[in-house]
Amino acid sequence: MIPAPNMQTILFATDLGENTRSVFRLAVSQARRYNARLLVLHVVEPLGSTGTAIIANYLSGAAADRINKDMAEDILTIMKQRVETFCLEEMAAFGLDWTPVTEIMVASGNPAEEILDTAKKYDAGMIVMGTSTRSFLGNAIMGTTARRVSRYTSVPVLLVPMAEK
């Protein structure tokens, strides 16, 4: 028998794509339903090998490393501000005086791995995320990240489909 999930913590994973508002609203409603804290996670994929190679062609190794590190830190700071602003605007739109959002996190890495690691680290009882914000070949129905998270997690995943246009 599978034990009932612990719904004290819900992880909302976002890419801030076009479906984010509806997914966030569902995550908030689940957090309110279970009186759970809501963690918000945005993952920035690191600069790929092509971008790193372009920078390395114009700068020495140490200078390129410093620029990559500084850029990564700046991007994480900017994205955290964007996610915070988004959450505040959405909570104001809800007209809620109580917000279940207890922590906003921005990480750099593989999105699926970061989501899974964060869910495990914070003992999330549920992960809420959208299915996809892009459609490309086989990822049109469910994005790669959503597919990997739902396959490798041990907690329920609430996948919210793209809103119809």
Backbone bond lengths (Angstrom), bond angles and torsions (degrees), N, CA, C in turn:
res aa  C-N    CA-C-N  psi(-1)  N-CA   C-N-CA  omega(-1)  CA-C   N-CA-C  phi
1 M - - - 1.447 - - 1.531 108.79 -
2 I 1.328 115.96 134.44 1.465 121.82 179.01 1.525 108.11 -84.08
3 P 1.351 117.18 128.81 1.465 119.17 179.48 1.529 111.45 -69.78
4 A 1.317 116.27 151.94 1.463 121.10 176.86 1.525 109.47 -64.46
5 P 1.325 117.69 139.05 1.462 119.59 -178.88 1.524 111.83 -67.51
6 N 1.314 114.76 150.40 1.454 122.32 176.53 1.525 107.01 -85.02
7 M 1.314 117.52 110.31 1.458 121.18 -174.92 1.532 112.83 -97.99
8 Q 1.302 117.46 35.45 1.466 119.54 176.43 1.520 111.51 -79.09
9 T 1.332 116.58 -23.92 1.457 121.48 -178.55 1.518 109.35 -135.25
10 I 1.334 115.79 130.42 1.454 122.05 176.84 1.527 107.30 -120.25
11 L 1.321 116.06 133.53 1.463 121.83 178.97 1.518 109.15 -102.84
12 F 1.317 115.74 121.69 1.466 122.46 174.59 1.522 107.24 -102.93
13 A 1.328 116.93 114.32 1.461 122.10 179.69 1.521 108.09 -101.97
14 T 1.329 116.55 127.58 1.454 120.30 -176.27 1.514 112.14 -133.36
15 D 1.321 114.75 147.54 1.459 120.64 171.28 1.533 110.15 -108.86
16 L 1.324 116.68 7.46 1.460 124.51 -177.37 1.525 112.08 57.37
17 G 1.317 115.97 31.43 1.460 121.10 177.96 1.520 111.27 -80.29
18 E 1.320 115.62 -172.49 1.464 120.85 -173.99 1.526 113.72 -66.49
19 N 1.304 118.59 -19.59 1.465 122.36 -178.45 1.537 112.44 -93.99
20 T 1.316 117.25 1.85 1.458 122.12 -170.90 1.525 113.55 -59.93
21 R 1.313 117.84 -41.51 1.471 120.07 -176.41 1.534 111.59 -60.06
22 S 1.312 117.03 -48.04 1.466 118.87 -178.27 1.527 111.66 -67.28
23 V 1.325 116.81 -36.19 1.465 119.75 178.60 1.529 109.74 -68.15
24 F 1.322 116.92 -43.58 1.470 121.03 179.12 1.522 110.45 -60.37
25 R 1.324 116.88 -44.43 1.469 120.19 -179.19 1.533 111.35 -61.39
26 L 1.308 116.33 -38.03 1.462 119.75 177.09 1.529 110.89 -68.82
27 A 1.329 116.54 -39.31 1.472 119.98 177.54 1.526 110.50 -63.10
28 V 1.321 117.31 -42.28 1.464 121.38 178.49 1.524 110.02 -63.80
29 S 1.322 116.86 -42.58 1.473 118.85 -179.37 1.529 111.00 -64.83
30 Q 1.330 117.34 -36.68 1.467 120.03 177.22 1.539 110.51 -67.47
31 A 1.324 116.66 -41.48 1.473 120.22 178.98 1.524 110.06 -63.41
32 R 1.307 116.93 -41.70 1.466 120.08 178.80 1.532 110.56 -67.38
33 R 1.323 116.32 -39.45 1.467 120.71 179.96 1.518 111.42 -60.00
34 Y 1.322 116.49 -43.77 1.453 121.26 -177.03 1.526 112.94 -95.71
35 N 1.340 116.74 2.90 1.463 121.63 -175.98 1.538 109.50 52.49
36 A 1.322 114.56 45.23 1.463 121.85 -176.29 1.520 110.73 -104.59
37 R 1.306 114.77 158.24 1.461 118.30 172.61 1.520 107.14 -81.13
38 L 1.326 115.51 149.76 1.457 121.21 -177.79 1.517 109.06 -116.79
39 L 1.317 115.53 118.95 1.459 121.64 175.70 1.522 107.48 -97.44
40 V 1.311 115.95 136.65 1.461 121.27 179.93 1.520 107.70 -113.50
41 L 1.331 116.28 128.68 1.459 121.29 -178.13 1.524 110.20 -129.06
42 H 1.325 114.69 129.60 1.470 121.76 171.45 1.518 106.76 -121.53
43 V 1.319 116.51 131.64 1.468 120.64 -179.08 1.522 109.32 -112.80
44 V 1.325 114.54 128.16 1.460 122.09 176.66 1.521 106.90 -99.96
45 E 1.312 115.86 122.92 1.461 118.31 177.24 1.529 108.66 -73.13
46 P 1.333 117.17 137.82 1.460 120.15 -178.20 1.526 111.52 -66.15
47 L 1.323 114.88 158.86 1.453 121.35 177.07 1.521 108.37 -57.40
48 G 1.292 116.96 128.84 1.468 121.24 -177.41 1.514 112.88 -71.59
49 S 1.302 114.89 177.50 1.468 120.26 -176.97 1.520 111.81 -64.47
50 T 1.325 118.48 -31.38 1.461 120.62 178.97 1.525 110.69 -66.40
51 G 1.325 116.48 -47.83 1.465 120.38 178.66 1.512 111.93 -62.24
52 T 1.317 116.22 -42.56 1.460 120.87 178.73 1.529 110.47 -63.19
53 A 1.331 117.07 -40.23 1.468 121.25 179.38 1.525 111.42 -65.97
54 I 1.323 117.30 -38.97 1.465 120.54 178.92 1.525 110.17 -62.89
55 I 1.320 116.98 -46.39 1.468 120.44 178.34 1.521 110.24 -62.15
56 A 1.323 117.39 -42.88 1.472 121.49 -178.57 1.525 112.04 -65.02
57 N 1.349 118.38 -28.52 1.465 121.35 178.65 1.520 112.12 -67.45
58 Y 1.320 117.58 -26.81 1.454 120.83 -175.88 1.520 113.84 -102.56
59 L 1.320 117.56 -14.91 1.459 120.71 -175.43 1.521 110.91 -132.39
60 S 1.321 115.03 159.37 1.466 119.71 175.40 1.525 109.27 -68.25
61 G 1.318 117.16 165.36 1.459 122.38 -178.46 1.511 113.61 -54.86
62 A 1.343 117.26 -48.00 1.469 120.71 -178.08 1.520 111.08 -66.76
63 A 1.334 116.88 -42.56 1.471 120.32 -179.82 1.526 110.25 -66.31
64 A 1.320 117.42 -41.55 1.466 121.25 178.65 1.525 110.72 -63.38
65 D 1.320 116.97 -42.94 1.468 120.69 178.34 1.522 111.12 -61.43
66 R 1.349 116.13 -42.69 1.462 120.82 -179.89 1.530 110.85 -64.26
67 I 1.332 116.68 -43.48 1.468 120.00 179.09 1.522 110.36 -64.61
68 N 1.322 117.59 -44.26 1.472 120.09 177.89 1.524 110.95 -59.05
69 K 1.328 116.93 -43.89 1.469 120.99 -179.06 1.527 110.68 -66.29
70 D 1.345 116.84 -46.20 1.467 120.80 179.93 1.524 111.39 -63.71
71 M 1.325 116.75 -42.29 1.462 120.42 178.85 1.519 110.47 -62.38
72 A 1.314 116.20 -43.83 1.468 120.27 -179.21 1.527 110.51 -61.40
73 E 1.331 116.69 -44.35 1.468 119.98 179.24 1.523 110.97 -64.26
74 D 1.335 117.21 -42.09 1.470 121.02 179.03 1.527 110.67 -62.98
75 I 1.313 116.64 -43.72 1.460 120.59 -179.43 1.528 110.57 -63.15
76 L 1.325 117.51 -43.06 1.463 120.50 179.14 1.527 110.77 -62.87
77 T 1.325 117.26 -40.62 1.470 121.25 178.43 1.529 110.66 -64.00
78 I 1.317 116.33 -46.93 1.472 121.03 179.56 1.527 110.43 -61.44
79 M 1.324 116.62 -45.02 1.463 119.63 -178.50 1.526 111.44 -66.19
80 K 1.311 117.20 -37.10 1.473 118.93 177.84 1.523 109.71 -62.98
81 Q 1.337 117.31 -41.52 1.462 120.49 177.50 1.527 110.93 -62.64
82 R 1.331 116.38 -41.22 1.471 119.98 178.85 1.522 111.23 -63.32
83 V 1.325 117.42 -42.96 1.468 120.93 -179.96 1.528 110.06 -66.45
84 E 1.340 117.19 -42.37 1.471 120.49 177.86 1.523 110.66 -60.38
85 T 1.327 117.10 -45.65 1.466 121.24 179.25 1.525 110.35 -61.57
86 F 1.319 116.40 -44.64 1.461 120.75 178.02 1.532 110.83 -56.83
87 C 1.328 117.20 -48.93 1.469 121.03 -178.41 1.528 111.18 -61.85
88 L 1.320 116.92 -44.20 1.466 120.33 179.20 1.523 111.33 -62.13
89 E 1.332 116.93 -43.92 1.462 120.57 179.47 1.525 111.36 -63.93
90 E 1.310 117.03 -42.54 1.456 120.42 -179.70 1.526 111.50 -67.41
91 M 1.318 117.13 -41.14 1.468 119.45 178.96 1.522 110.15 -65.04
92 A 1.335 117.15 -37.65 1.466 120.32 176.66 1.529 109.84 -65.07
93 A 1.328 117.39 -39.07 1.466 121.01 178.54 1.527 110.89 -64.15
94 F 1.339 116.82 -33.27 1.454 121.62 175.82 1.524 110.80 -70.24
95 G 1.338 116.85 -24.24 1.450 120.90 -174.94 1.517 112.07 70.86
96 L 1.323 116.13 29.94 1.462 120.61 -176.72 1.523 111.05 -91.37
97 D 1.317 114.91 137.22 1.464 119.15 175.49 1.526 110.91 -92.69
98 W 1.316 116.20 -12.66 1.459 120.94 178.37 1.512 107.89 -120.83
99 T 1.289 116.71 127.35 1.459 120.01 179.18 1.524 110.06 -113.11
100 P 1.320 116.78 132.18 1.454 118.99 177.44 1.536 112.39 -79.09
101 V 1.361 117.46 -9.10 1.462 119.91 -178.71 1.519 108.58 -68.81
102 T 1.315 116.08 115.33 1.461 119.97 -177.47 1.516 112.71 -109.04
103 E 1.333 116.77 -20.59 1.457 118.67 178.68 1.521 109.67 -155.89
104 I 1.324 114.87 137.75 1.459 121.61 175.76 1.515 107.21 -115.00
105 M 1.331 115.02 125.52 1.458 120.24 -176.89 1.524 109.94 -125.12
106 V 1.320 115.19 144.07 1.456 121.55 173.25 1.518 106.06 -128.41
107 A 1.313 115.42 130.43 1.465 120.68 -178.43 1.515 109.18 -129.03
108 S 1.304 115.37 163.01 1.458 121.77 175.83 1.518 108.17 -117.60
109 G 1.321 116.20 132.15 1.457 119.75 179.19 1.508 111.16 152.31
110 N 1.308 115.42 -163.32 1.455 121.87 175.99 1.530 108.02 -73.27
111 P 1.342 118.59 121.15 1.467 120.16 -174.87 1.527 114.51 -53.50
112 A 1.320 118.10 -48.00 1.471 119.97 -178.05 1.527 110.75 -61.63
113 E 1.316 117.23 -44.60 1.466 120.60 -179.25 1.526 111.38 -64.40
114 E 1.323 116.62 -42.03 1.472 120.11 179.81 1.527 111.23 -65.60
115 I 1.320 117.21 -39.97 1.465 120.73 178.53 1.525 109.84 -63.96
116 L 1.315 116.32 -47.39 1.468 120.33 179.87 1.526 111.25 -62.80
117 D 1.327 117.44 -44.18 1.468 120.82 179.07 1.527 111.56 -62.94
118 T 1.326 116.79 -42.37 1.472 120.68 -179.60 1.523 110.70 -66.68
119 A 1.326 117.30 -42.33 1.471 120.77 178.31 1.520 110.26 -59.46
120 K 1.313 116.22 -42.55 1.461 120.46 179.69 1.529 111.29 -68.81
121 K 1.324 116.64 -46.09 1.467 121.45 -177.90 1.533 111.73 -59.34
122 Y 1.323 117.01 -39.88 1.466 121.05 -176.30 1.527 112.44 -98.89
123 D 1.328 117.38 7.54 1.458 122.62 178.13 1.533 111.51 53.96
124 A 1.339 115.15 48.39 1.465 120.01 -179.86 1.516 110.27 -66.14
125 G 1.312 115.91 139.65 1.454 121.33 177.35 1.510 112.15 -91.61
126 M 1.348 116.72 -12.38 1.458 121.63 179.81 1.523 108.05 -158.82
127 I 1.323 115.28 146.77 1.460 122.16 172.58 1.517 106.72 -116.20
128 V 1.326 116.62 130.06 1.460 121.78 177.54 1.523 107.38 -116.01
129 M 1.327 115.40 127.22 1.461 119.74 -179.73 1.520 110.21 -156.76
130 G 1.326 115.71 161.10 1.459 121.04 176.00 1.520 110.28 -81.04
131 T 1.330 115.20 161.05 1.461 119.17 -178.49 1.521 111.88 -76.92
132 S 1.315 118.06 -40.09 1.454 120.85 -177.58 1.511 109.44 -174.45
133 T 1.331 115.26 147.91 1.460 118.63 171.80 1.516 110.16 -112.95
134 R 1.296 117.72 -5.99 1.456 122.75 177.56 1.523 107.79 -129.69
135 S 1.298 115.30 152.07 1.460 117.30 172.31 1.520 107.83 -121.54
136 F 1.307 115.64 122.24 1.460 121.63 -178.83 1.520 107.79 -146.36
137 L 1.300 116.73 115.68 1.457 123.41 179.54 1.533 111.68 49.16
138 G 1.315 118.50 -117.49 1.464 122.40 -175.16 1.507 113.51 -78.53
139 N 1.322 118.53 -4.69 1.459 120.54 -177.74 1.530 111.89 -94.85
140 A 1.335 117.20 12.26 1.460 120.13 -177.11 1.519 112.34 -68.03
141 I 1.315 118.34 -34.86 1.464 120.66 -177.01 1.520 110.81 -86.75
142 M 1.304 117.00 -49.21 1.455 121.14 178.53 1.516 107.60 -138.13
143 G 1.322 116.37 123.23 1.447 120.78 -177.54 1.520 113.21 -61.33
144 T 1.300 114.45 161.37 1.461 121.57 -179.23 1.524 111.69 -57.57
145 T 1.325 117.16 -44.33 1.462 120.61 -178.50 1.519 110.59 -63.43
146 A 1.323 117.06 -48.44 1.470 120.49 179.40 1.528 110.79 -59.96
147 R 1.309 116.04 -41.03 1.465 120.49 -179.75 1.525 110.55 -62.65
148 R 1.325 117.06 -46.06 1.465 120.47 -178.99 1.523 112.00 -67.06
149 V 1.323 116.36 -42.81 1.467 119.30 179.87 1.519 110.09 -62.16
150 S 1.320 117.22 -48.12 1.464 119.36 -177.94 1.529 112.00 -66.04
151 R 1.308 116.78 -26.66 1.473 119.76 -179.69 1.523 112.46 -78.66
152 Y 1.336 117.40 -36.40 1.457 120.02 -170.57 1.527 115.40 -106.82
153 T 1.303 118.99 0.05 1.459 119.73 179.27 1.529 110.74 -90.48
154 S 1.322 114.53 159.36 1.467 119.27 176.82 1.525 111.14 -107.59
155 V 1.342 117.23 5.97 1.465 121.08 179.24 1.526 109.52 -116.48
156 P 1.318 117.55 159.45 1.464 119.84 178.63 1.527 111.57 -60.16
157 V 1.331 115.18 142.75 1.452 121.93 176.33 1.521 107.38 -119.86
158 L 1.323 115.35 123.57 1.456 120.74 176.58 1.525 106.36 -97.09
159 L 1.339 116.12 106.00 1.463 121.82 -179.42 1.521 109.21 -96.08
160 V 1.316 115.87 124.74 1.459 121.46 -177.20 1.522 107.52 -104.96
161 P 1.343 117.06 120.06 1.462 119.34 -178.39 1.531 111.81 -70.44
162 M 1.315 114.57 161.04 1.460 120.90 176.67 1.525 108.77 -59.17
163 A 1.324 115.43 139.43 1.468 120.01 175.74 1.527 108.57 -69.75
164 E 1.320 116.55 139.66 1.471 119.85 177.88 1.499 109.31 -71.47
165 K 1.317 114.00 143.98 1.481 119.51 -179.04 1.484 111.22 -91.25
